[in-house]
Amino acid sequence: MTSFWTEGDAIADTAAPDGPVETRWERRQFSAKLVNPANRRKLTVIVIGTGLAGGSAAATLGEAGYHVKSYCYQDSPRRAHSIAAQGGINAAKNYRNDGDSIYRLFYDTVKGGDFRARESNVYRLAQVSVNIIDQCVAQGVPFAREYGGLLDNRSFGGTQVSRTFYARGQTGQQLLLGAYQALERQIAAGNVEMHERHEMLELIIVDGKARGVVVRDLVTGEISTEVADAVVLASGGYGNVFFLSTNAKGCNVTATWRAHRKGAYFANPCYTQIHPTCIPESGSHQSKLTLMSESLRNDGRVWVPKKGGDDREAADIPEDERDYYLERIYPAFGNLVPRDIASRAAKNVCDEGRGVGPGGLGVYLDFADAITRLGQPAVEAKYGNLFEMYARITGEDPYVTPMRIYPAVHYTMGGLWVDYDLQSNIPGLFVVGEANFSDHGANRLGASALMQGLADGYFVLPNTLGNYLASGPYEKVSADHPSVVEARTQVEERLQKFLTINGDRTVDSFHRELGHIMWEYCGMERTEEGLTKAIGLIQALREEFWTRVKVPGVGAELNQNLERAGRVADFFELAELMCVDALHRAESCGGHFRAESQTEDGEALRHDDEFSYVAAWEFAGTGAAPTLHKEDLNFEYVHPTQRSYK
């Protein structure tokens, strides 16, 4: 089996201080070298991506005085995928006085990640969370408020306290608008150069340091090189490797994968989050799936019929013939178990033949009790836009008929390896938000993505980037530098290759087939046999792609087929690495469930003695066995135990 990979030297996070976890971030901030305000104006930082992590980072770095070049492939920074997050953002404010604290948020996140995250990073995230809310309120983000005027909170999966701040069912949109306004202020001030409709296609490395990027203007097709003193990747996750996911269609892995091919380690790629609360797939015509916020599980009750094959309408099934299975199996948390637990439970009842809707791939999310208890106006005030979205998509009224939901690919906990400073193993390359691996372990708790993105962008990166830049100044890099010319030539040749294959299959047909392989063998349940088969299927399909794909048009114009071809080519290589990572990790943890490793009652069974480490993979060439570097995880404060929500 080890022929699929080779093992290299161990790695360690040398940037994180030791000593009491409560003071590590404060001590790291003090020990970091500073760049004085006059010198910041002489330094340039490239930021790829304008979601919550990238937008907040660019705005904050611009405010600090750096010259920032910001890039996004959307037609506006406001169109970044962070806008789609609905349910809320966590913060340890303890406004409800229900026992929350920084330490409890730290504990819940480490436990929720199935003890596969670093304690130092997670504790810092919990600390910074309280500042994020103050920052966003000052920006005018319209968080929901209680009768007395205080900010309201609700619960999310994996916790027993209410710590999630929200703006109805559109929290991500409102937070992104706050970051966007801060970014636009810096654009107007001349501190940030904004480049919309540009896609990063290569990383430029000079003397071992990240010094720039190669980008393509998606409207004109022009290829250009941009150099800087440091590069920040905030390009999001890679869930679209599955073709069908809750991600926007444009979401891709190209920015981080291009960096990986240049030497940046890719950590824990097999850790994919399957979200339990999505509208079920309706047919082969679909190009994406729709997420229904996890916040709905606050008041909605999940159930299926007790007997298999019961095709009666929901209203015709009496109460004593319903199985509220989450409440039955996990009485302490009920419908608010973490996402990985809820997703596998839904799959299990559907596998038993008790699923509802077409194909039996669905479970009910029922608000009848909440409407009776609170009244329909109160439910509308909390979730109205989500109910409206569901009704428009399905043609069903969720106030009358229970919603039907089923798990779908949502978030990716894996990403480029970074140290405590958010710097990759390539000096000068920093990675923030979902593009890095650092905070969530094997499973992300709900409402933590927005928290991490803003923590990285507003508070962490601006404090750690200066430590790197203070070691400069670095030599100026010109457009005719050999490393710059080489990177540009690689991009031009790659694009020309796509355009000249002139095969007989569309890019999307390959992407859909790849997604089917990934969902079947590297989805909610993985096995050694299935993963081994998947690797062979992916390799064969990748070879076919490079001989049969057809990309019409030319490169020197708007050409969305060419865009997608590049992204899908990178997905092929990522997919193989995901399966290799899942194959090597012969344990179950969080979103990675190996059928060979489960408890008697079907729960994930970790093997801490063998796998308590971060798997950081080094690229060895297309089709070549990647090299595994292990970073040991040490738990001083939250000691690993069998996760239980019962």
N, C-alpha and C positions, 0 to 999 in steps of 0.2 A: 504493500500500500504506500510506503514512503517514497516510491518512485514518482509520486505526484508532487513532491516537494523535497527540498533539502533544508537542513537546519543550520543556521548561522550563529553568530555570537549573540549573547544576551545583551539587552539594552536596559537603560535605567533613566528615570527622570531626574536629572541632576540639578534642575532649576528649583525644585520644591524644597523649602527649608524643612529641617526636622524640628523636634521639640513639640510643644503643645499645639494641637491642631487649631485651637481658637485664635492663636496669634500668628499663624504662619503667613497669612496674606499681608497683615500689617508689617511684619518683619521683611517680607519680600519687597513690598513697596519701598520701604526705607533703604534697603540695601541696593536697590536698582540704581544704576547710573542715570543721570538726568541730562537732557539737552536744553541749553538755555534758550529763551524765547527768540533771541536774535538769530541763533543758528538754525532753529526750526524752519525759518523761511527759506533756507538754502537746501532743505531736504525734501525729496519727492517720494511719495508713497502711492503705489497703485493698489486699488481695492476692486476686486472682481465680485460683482453682485451687489444689489441694492435692497435686499430684504431687511429684516430687522437687524441681523448681525452686520451686514455690509453697510446699510444705510446709516445706522447709529455710529459705526466705526468711522465712516468717512466724515460724518458731521462733527464728531468729537475731535478727530484728528485735525480737521480744518479749523475748528474753533481754537485748538491748541496752537495753531500757527504753522503747521506743516502744509506743504503744497500737495494736494491730493488729486489723483486722476481716478475717477470712478467710471466703471464700465458695467453695462447690463445689456442683455440681448432683447429685453422687452422695449416697447416704444415709450415707456415712461418708468421711472423708478417705482411709481405707485402700483405697477402691475406685477411686482415681485410676488412669489407664491406665498409669502408670509401673510398676504391679505386673506388667504383662505382659511386660516386658523380661526376657530369659532368660539371655543368654550371658555378660555380664560388664561390667566397667568398666575402662577403661584408666588407667594411671598409670605415670609414668616412674621407677619405683623401681629398676629393673635388679637385681632379686633373683636373676635367673638368670645374671647376669654374662655376658650374651650380646651386649653392645655397645649396649644401650639407654641413652638419656639424655634429658634435657629437650629438647635440640636435635633429637634424632632423632624424638621424638614430634611436635615442631613441624614438622619436615621432612616426615614421613609424612602429617601431616594437611593441610598445604598442597598437597602433591603429590596426595594422594588426592582432595582437593576440586577437582582439575584447575585449580589456580591461579586460583580465583575467590573466595578468602577474604582477609581482611585479615591481614597478618603480625602486627600488634600484638595483635589479639585471640587469634589462635591460639597465639602464644608465651605469653601469659598463661595460657591454658587449660592448656598443658603444664606451666607452673610450678606452678599451683595443684593439679594432679592429684596431686602427691605428698602434699599436705596432706589431701586428701579421704580417702585410705585410712586415715590415722591417725585422723581424725575418726570414721570409720565403725567401725573396730575398737574405739575407745573406747566407742562406743555399743552394742557387742555384736553387730554384724553378723557372722554365722557364715561368714566366708570359708573356702573350702577351704584345707587346709594339707597340706604335705609331711610325710614321715615324721619329719623333725627338728623339726617344729613351726612352721616358717616358712610364711608365706602362699604358696600355690601360684599359678602363672600358667599361662595357655595362650595360644595364638596366635589371631589373628583376621585376616580378609582385609585385604590392603594393607600388611602388615608382614612383616618377616623376623625379628622378635624376639618373645619371649613377655612381654607386658606387661599382659595382661588378667586381672584379679582376678575371682573368680567364687564363687558359692555354688550349687554344682551347676548345675541349669538353671533357677534361680529367683532370679537375682541382683537383678532389679528389685524383686521382692516383699520380699526381705530388706532392701534399702536403703530402700525406702519405709517399712517397719516401723520402721527406725531413725529416719527423719525424723519419722514419725508419733508416736513416743514422745517425741521432743524437742518436737513441737508440742503434744501433750497435756499435757506438763509446764507449758508456758506458758499453756495454757487453764486448768489448775488454779490457776496462780498469779495469774490474772486479767489477764494481759498481752495475751492473744489472745481475741477474741470469735469463736466458730466458728458459722458459719451453713451447715448442710448443706441440701441440696435447694433451693438458690437459684441461679437462672441470671441472669447479667448480660445485660441487653438494650439498654443504652445507656450511653455515656460522657457525663459532665457536665463541660462546660468553662466556666469563669468567668474572664473577663479574659484569655483565651488560655491558661490553665493548666488541667490536668486536676485536678478537685476532687471527683470522686465518680462514682457509678454509679447506674443504675436497675436494680433486680433484681426478679424474680418468684419468689414462693414457689411451688415446683412442686407442693406438696400442697394449699394453700388457694387458690392463684391470686392472692394479694394482691400488688399492685405497691407497691414502696416505694423511696424515694430514700435514698442513704447518701452523706454527704460526708466528706471527709478532706483532709489536707494534700498527699497524693500518692497515686497509684494505680499498682499493680504488676499487670501481666497475666502470668499463668503458665498460660495456658489450653491449651497444647499445639498440635499441628499440625492440618492440614486435609486429610489423606489421604482422608477419607470423602467428599470431593467426587466420588470415583470410585465411590461406592456400595459396591463390593466392595473391601475393603482389610483389612489385618491389624489395623486400629484397632478399639477397642471401638465398639459402635454409637452410643454417646452422644457420641463425640468430634466436635467441630464447629468452625467458624471464627467463630461469632457474636461472641464477645468481641472478637477482634482486628478483625473486619470492621466492627463498630460503631465502633471507634476509627478505622479507616481512613476511614469515611464522614465522621467529624468532623475529618479533616485529617491523620491519621497516615499517613506514607508506607508502602506495602507493597513490600518489596524481593524481587526475584528469585522471584516466585510460580511460575514454570515449573519450578523445580528440585525435582522430585519423585524420591524414591528408590524404585526398584523392587527389592525384596528377592529374591534368587535362591532362597531356601530356604523355600518355603511349600508347604503341601499343595495340590495342584491343585484347581481348581473342580470340583465334582461335579454341578452342575445349577443350573437357574434358581431352585430353591427357596432357595438360600443367601442369607443376609443379610450375611455377612462371611467372610473367609478366615483360615486359621490359620497362624501363623508357626512354623516349626521353627528353633530357634536356629542362627545362623551358626557357633557353636562346633562344631556337628556336622561342619563341613568340616575340622576339625582331623584327624579320624580317618576320616571317610567319604570315599570316592572317587566322583567324579561321572563317569558314563559313559552312553552310548547305544549301540545296535547300529551297526556300521559300515555296514550296508546299510539302505536305506529299506524300510519295509513289513515289517520283521521282527517278527512278532507272537508269537514264542516266549516262554515264561516266562523270566525272567532266569536261572534256574539252568540252563536248557537252552542258553544261548548261551555257547559256549566262549570262553576268554580271548582267543584270537587274532581273534575276530570282534567284540570290544568296542572302542569308541573312548573312551578316557579323555581327552576332548578338552581339558579345561583343562590337564592335565599335558602334553599334546602341543603346544598352542599357546603356553602360558606356562610353560615349564620352570622358570624361576627362582622363581616363586611357586606354580605348580601349582593345587591346589584352593583356595588362600588368596589368589587375586586379589581386588581390591575388588569390592563388590557390583554396581556398574554394569557392570563388565567381565563378571562371571559371569552376570548376567542377560541381557545381549545375546548372549552365547555360547550360552546355553540356548535363547533364541528362535531363533537362527540354525540350530541343529541340528534343532529342531522344524519350522522352515520348510522344511528340506531333506527332510522326511518321515521323520526318524529318531527322532521323539519316541516315548515309551512311554505306555501306559495309554489310557483312553478319550479319543478324539479326537486322540490323538498329542500332547497338550499336557502333557508331563512328561519328566523325565530321572531316572535312577537315582542315589540316594545310598547307596552300598554299604559296609557295615561288616564284610564277611567277612574282609578282611585284618586289620583291627584286632582282631577277635575272636580270630583265629588267633595274632596277635602278642602281645596283652595278656591274653587270656582273657576270657570273658564277664563274670565278676564285676567286673573292672576297668572294662570298658565300662559296666556297670550303675552303678558308683559315680560315674562321670562324667556319664552322660547318662540314667540310668534313668527319671526322671520324664518326660523328653522322649519316650523310646521308648514309655512307657506311654500318653502322650497321643496319639501317632500311632496306636497300636494301637486305642485306643478310638474314634477318629474314622474310621479306614479299615477296621477289622476285619482288618488284616494284621499279622503279627508281624515287626517290622524286624530281629530277631535272626536270622530265617530267610530272609526275603525283603527285598531292598533297598527302602528308602523310595523313593517317587516324589515329586518336588518340581517346582515351576514358579514363575517369578517372579510377584510380586504387589506392589501398592502398599503401602508401609510407612511411610516417614518423609518429612517435607517440610523441605527445607533453606531454603526461602523463609520469610518472615514479616515482621513489622513491622520497619522500619528503626530501628536504634538506633546511638548513638555508642559510644565506648569506655566510657562510664559506664553503658551499657545504658539510656540515656534516649532516647526517641523524639524526633522533631522537635517534638512537643507538650510544652512544659515541664511537668514533674511527672508525666508518663506514662512509666513504666519497663516494660520487657518482658524477660522472662527465659525460659530453656529453649527448647523447640521453637517457642514463639510468636514468637521473634525470628529474625533471619536470620544472626546474626553470625559463626559460627565454622566452618561446614562447607563453604562454597563451593558447588560444583555437585554434590558427592557426599560423603555422610558415611561415614567409616570405621566399621566395626563396633565396638561397645563405647564409642563416643564420646558417645552421647546421654546416658547416665547420668552420664558425666563432666561434660558441659557443664551439665546441670541442677543438679547439686550444686555445681559451681564457681560458677555464677551465684548460687545461693541462699545457700550457706554463706559464701562468701568475697568475691565481687565486689560484688553489690548492697549488702550492709551497709556496705561502704566507700565506695561512690559516692553512695548515696541521701542520706547526711548532708550531702554537699557542696551538694546542691540545697536540702535543708530548712534548712540554716544561713543561707540567703539570706532566710529568713522573719523574723518570723512573717507568715503570710498572713492576710488578713482572714477573719473567720468568715463562713461561708456558711449561710444558713438555708434551711429547706424551702420558703419562699415566694419565694426569689430567682427572678427571671424566667428565668434559665438552667436552674435546677433544674425549675421548673414546665414549661418548654418541653420538656425532655428526657423528663419523665414523660408529658406529653401525647402526644409522638411515639410512645412505647411503647404507650400505651392505644389510640390510633387504629390503630396497626399491627395489634395483636391483634384489635381489633374488625373490621378489614377481613378478616382470615383467616376469622373466624367467620361473616361475612355473605355471602361469595362463594357458598357453597352449590352448588358445581358437582357434577360427576359422576365425578371422578377422585380417587383417593387420593393422599396426599402421597408414599407410597413408590413409586407407579407413576411419578410424575414424577422422583423421585430416581434410580430404577433406569435410566430412559431417559437422564437426564443423565449418569449414570456410564458408560453404554455409549458415548455420544458422546465423553466424555473419554478413555476407554481406547482407543477406536478411533483417535482423531486427535491426542491429546495424551498418549499413553502411552509405551511403550518406544521408539517411533520416530515422529518428527514430520516433516511436509513442509509447504512453503508452501501447496500446494493443499489439503491436508487441514486445516490450521489455519484457513485462510480459510473453508472449508466449515463447520468446527465452530463458528466465531463466528456464522455465520448460523443454524445449527441451534439453538444455545443461545439466541439472541435470540428466535427464534420460539417455542421451548418455554417460555421465561420468560413471554412474553406469554400463552401458553395457560394457564400455571400460575395467573396472576392472574385468570383468568376461569372456569377449570374445576375448580380444586381444591376438594375438600370436606373441611371440618374440622368434624366433629360435636361436640356438647357445648357447654359454655359456658366462659368464661375464669375464673370465680370458683370453681374446683375443680381437682382433679387432672385434667389433660387432656394426655395424651402426644401426641395428634395435633396439638394446638396447639403443643407444644414443637417437634415435628419440622417443622411448617410453617415456623416462623421460621428454623430452621436451614437448611432446603432453599432458602428464598428467598435467604438469604445465599450459599449455595453457587452459585446461578445467577450472581450477580454476580461472585463469585470466579472461577468457571469461565471466564467471558468474559475476565477479566483474565489468567488463566493462559495462555490461547490467544494473546492479544495479546502477552504477554511472550515466549512461545515463537516467535511469528511474527517479532517484531522482532529476536530474537537469531539471526541467520543463521549460526550456527556450531554445532558440536557440542562439548559440554563436560560431563563427568560424567554425571549422570542425564538431561541434555537432549541427545538425539541427533537431529540434523537429517540426514535421509537425503542431502540435497544436499551435506553437508560431512563427508566421511569419507576416510580414507587408502585406498591401493590394497588393503590387506588388511582393510578394513572397520572400522578403529578410529576413534574420535572425532577429528575434526580441528578444533582451535581456530583462531581468528583473533585473536591477541593484539593486533595493530595496530588492530583495529576494536572489540573487545568486552571489553577488559580493564577492566571497570568493574562496579559494582553498579548494577542497574537499580531505582531507587526510584520507585514510581508514586504519583501524587496523584489522589485521587478527584475526578471532575468532574461526577458525577451519573449516575443509572441510565441506561444506554444511550448516554451521552456519551463521547467519546474521552478516555481518561485522559491525564494529563500525565506525561512521562518526565523524571526528574531523574537525572543520572549522577554517581556517585561514583567517580573514578578509583582504580584499584588500582595501587600501586607496590610493586615487589618488590626489596628491597635485599639480602635474605639467601638466599632460595630462588628462584633465577631460573627463570622458566618454560621448560620443555622439553617435547618430545613425550613424553607419559606412556608408559612401557614397563614391562611386567611379565614380559618374556620372558627 
